[in-house]
Amino acid sequence: MLGRLTRQGNSLDLEASEMAIRTAVHEAGVIILEKLLGAIQEPLDDGVVTCEAGHECGLVDYRSKEIISVLGPVKVRRGYYYCGECRQGVMPSDKQLDIVGTMYSPGVRRLMGLVGGKESFEEGRRDLEELAGIKVQTKAVERVAEGIGVQVEVAGQAERIIAVQGNVVPIKSIPKMYVSMDGTGVPVIKRETEGRQGKAENGEAGTREAKLGCVFTQTGLDEKGRPQRDSASTTYVGAIETAEEFGWRIYGEAERRGIRRSEQVVVIADGAPWIWNIADEHFPRSTQIVDLYHAREHLSDLSKVVYGTGSRKAKQWNTELRTDLDEGKVENIIRRMRRLRPANEQIQDQVRKTINYFDNNKERMRYRKFREMGLFVGSGVIEAGCKTITGQRLKRSGMKWSLRGANAIIALRCAQLSGRWEEFWAARVAG
């Protein structure tokens, strides 16, 4: 009918009409929802319920509470019971409706968790109002999103315990499973860095390292013979925590994903010692690979330090050693570096550090062999994950986090990027 009016030349503000109809539908929905909430209260009106300790509680009176639903503000009338043994009030309807200690319905909290994990809390507040007509405070988005993030982390911990105990049995074997790890700084409030050395001029730290890991699988190669990551197979875990704690976190995720049925396990990362310590401890039979592009970067940086940025000699030296690197001939690279005789002590120190880097990781740099095995030699998956999980959400201008807040949002982001958000929410409701 609206389209017919427009074609007849009548003026119509379609957007205004849409929004007005949406508001009217929401208002009608509020009336229906309030009646539905009133109807489900009736089974509890027999005057007696039991508390968590199993004691009988008598009905005292009815008390109203306003909650924000996806349709708008809704009044809920609930029975208030009192336990004489525990000397505490009991409101069974609040638990049944999942509104204990909150003024936001489960539907609204789910949306707040979604937006709070993806964008700043203020942007999330605006999107909720603009896209869903839900009006809440920015601080409410923060509190709810972080609270749900804590729930995600608790659920993840429970999953990891079950997985590590060997209670997860995958249905089929996995040809190749990859485990990748990386670290990135997250800006935090001052109390979270007390006593820590940093890079600032005053020596204080302004960030804490978030350790992130991912697990993905590879079934075969593409038409050009290059390794191909299985679609939607990447899952992420992460937190600001010690390397020891994170080792169990990433190991638990690998167990949950079925590492015991994996025919080949590959750990791929940069050359950070904490990563290889975790690999040695938790994945002792894995094939370990240093990211090729990090190794190339070390060669490029050294060539610039020794021969000068942009010089012809630097480019020539870097090209020659890069060819050896791609072939996995690390011993040739180390010999060439040992022939360097810079007069500057700082440059000498840089040469020594680079030699140690290649010497310590030479068996992780047999790139020709790894390619022949059909394996990935780059850690782009976890690097992209770091940028998406922390860079785009936790490292924006002016942001500073508490450890609790940062870890809650990291947990939320990992669940969302792993495609496990709906799974978490469904399990939460079922539980």
HELIX and SHEET records of a PDB file:
HELIX    1   1 LEU A    2  ARG A    7  1                                   6    
HELIX    2   2 LEU A   14  ILE A   40  1                                  27    
HELIX    3   3 GLU A   42  LEU A   44  5                                   3    
HELIX    4   4 PRO A   92  LEU A   97  1                                   6    
HELIX    5   5 PRO A  106  LYS A  118  1                                  13    
HELIX    6   6 PHE A  121  ALA A  132  1                                  12    
HELIX    7   7 THR A  138  VAL A  164  1                                  27    
HELIX    8   8 LYS A  190  THR A  193  5                                   4    
HELIX    9   9 ALA A  243  ARG A  256  1                                  14    
HELIX   10  10 ILE A  259  ARG A  261  5                                   3    
HELIX   11  11 PRO A  273  HIS A  282  1                                  10    
HELIX   12  12 LEU A  292  TYR A  307  1                                  16    
HELIX   13  13 ARG A  312  GLU A  327  1                                  16    
HELIX   14  14 VAL A  330  ARG A  338  1                                   9    
HELIX   15  15 GLU A  345  ASN A  360  1                                  16    
HELIX   16  16 LYS A  362  ARG A  364  5                                   3    
HELIX   17  17 TYR A  367  GLU A  372  1                                   6    
HELIX   18  18 GLY A  380  CYS A  386  1                                   7    
HELIX   19  19 LYS A  387  GLY A  391  3                                   5    
HELIX   20  20 GLN A  392  LEU A  394  1                                   3    
HELIX   21  21 LEU A  403  LEU A  417  1                                  15    
HELIX   22  22 TRP A  421  ALA A  430  1                                  10    
SHEET    1   A 4 VAL A  48  THR A  50  0                                        
SHEET    2   A 4 GLU A  56  SER A  69 -1                                        
SHEET    3   A 4 GLY A  72  CYS A  83 -1                                        
SHEET    4   A 4 GLN A  88  VAL A  90 -1                                        
SHEET    1   B 5 PRO A 227  ARG A 229  0                                        
SHEET    2   B 5 THR A 207  LEU A 221 -1                                        
SHEET    3   B 5 ILE A 174  PRO A 187 -1                                        
SHEET    4   B 5 SER A 262  ALA A 269  1                                        
SHEET    5   B 5 THR A 287  VAL A 290  1                                        
SHEET    1   C 3 PRO A 227  ARG A 229  0                                        
SHEET    2   C 3 THR A 207  LEU A 221 -1                                        
SHEET    3   C 3 THR A 235  ALA A 239 -1                                        
END                                                                             
